[in-house]
Amino acid sequence: MLAAIGFLTVLPLGTGRPGPWAVAAFPLAGLLSGAASAAVLLAAETVLPRSVAAVAALVALAAVTGGLHLDGLADTVDGLAGARDSEARLAIMRGGATGPLGA
């Protein structure tokens, strides 16, 4: 569990890359990240408008995960919009650069 949390968040837990057994703990690590974001949302809603509290919750989630999900989303958008055939799409998604559509 600690290896999964350390791999999917910025928290310094676990040692290096998790083994195959840790994949089973990925949903729980995601649940913990989502719970942290929900806690920020609930706390922020007491003093801020709902839309601002929602942005704060998203920023908290991005901070906890190190933007891992945002990078994946940007790669997906670049790949789907940047090429017509599947090999070229995969090459774009594997590349390290973020294109204009992904940004």
C-alpha positions in Angstrom: 0.0 0.0 0.0 2.8 2.4 0.9 4.5 1.7 -2.4 1.3 2.5 -4.3 0.8 5.7 -2.5 4.4 6.7 -2.9 4.2 6.0 -6.7 1.0 7.8 -7.3 1.5 10.8 -5.1 4.3 13.2 -4.1 4.4 11.7 -0.6 7.8 10.0 0.0 6.5 6.6 0.9 7.6 3.1 -0.3 10.8 2.4 -2.1 11.0 3.1 -5.8 8.7 1.5 -8.3 6.0 -0.6 -6.8 5.8 -4.3 -7.6 3.0 -6.0 -9.4 1.2 -6.7 -6.1 1.0 -3.0 -5.4 -1.3 -2.5 -8.4 -4.1 -3.9 -6.4 -3.7 -0.9 -3.9 -3.9 1.7 -6.7 -7.7 2.3 -6.3 -7.2 2.8 -2.5 -4.4 5.3 -3.2 -6.7 7.1 -5.6 -9.5 7.1 -3.0 -7.1 8.7 -0.4 -6.1 11.4 -2.9 -9.8 12.0 -3.7 -10.6 12.2 0.0 -7.9 14.8 0.5 -9.4 16.8 -2.3 -12.9 16.5 -0.9 -11.7 17.6 2.5 -10.2 20.7 0.9 -13.5 21.3 -0.9 -15.6 21.0 2.3 -13.3 23.2 4.3 -13.0 25.9 1.5 -16.8 26.0 1.0 -17.2 27.3 4.5 -15.4 30.5 3.6 -15.3 30.7 -0.2 -17.9 30.7 -3.0 -18.5 27.1 -4.3 -16.7 27.7 -7.6 -13.6 29.0 -5.9 -13.7 26.1 -3.5 -13.9 23.7 -6.4 -10.8 25.2 -8.0 -9.0 24.9 -4.6 -10.0 21.2 -4.5 -8.6 20.6 -8.0 -5.4 22.4 -7.2 -5.0 20.3 -4.0 -5.6 17.1 -6.0 -3.0 18.2 -8.6 -0.5 19.0 -5.8 -1.0 15.7 -4.1 -0.6 13.7 -7.3 2.2 15.8 -8.7 0.0 16.5 -11.8 0.3 12.9 -12.9 -3.3 12.7 -14.1 -3.0 16.1 -15.9 0.0 14.9 -17.8 -1.8 11.8 -18.9 -4.8 13.9 -20.1 -2.5 16.3 -22.0 -0.7 13.4 -23.7 -4.1 11.8 -24.7 -5.4 15.0 -26.2 -2.2 15.6 -28.1 -2.2 12.1 -29.5 -5.9 12.0 -30.5 -5.8 15.4 -32.1 -2.3 15.2 -33.6 -2.4 12.2 -35.9 -4.8 10.1 -37.9 -3.2 6.6 -37.6 -2.7 4.7 -34.3 1.1 4.3 -34.6 1.6 8.1 -34.9 -0.9 8.7 -32.1 1.1 6.4 -29.8 4.4 8.0 -30.8 3.0 11.4 -29.8 1.6 10.1 -26.5 5.0 8.5 -25.7 6.9 11.7 -26.5 7.9 13.9 -23.6 6.7 17.2 -25.0 3.3 18.6 -24.5 1.7 20.1 -27.6 -0.5 23.1 -27.9 -3.7 21.2 -27.7 -2.6 19.3 -24.6 -1.6 22.5 -22.9 
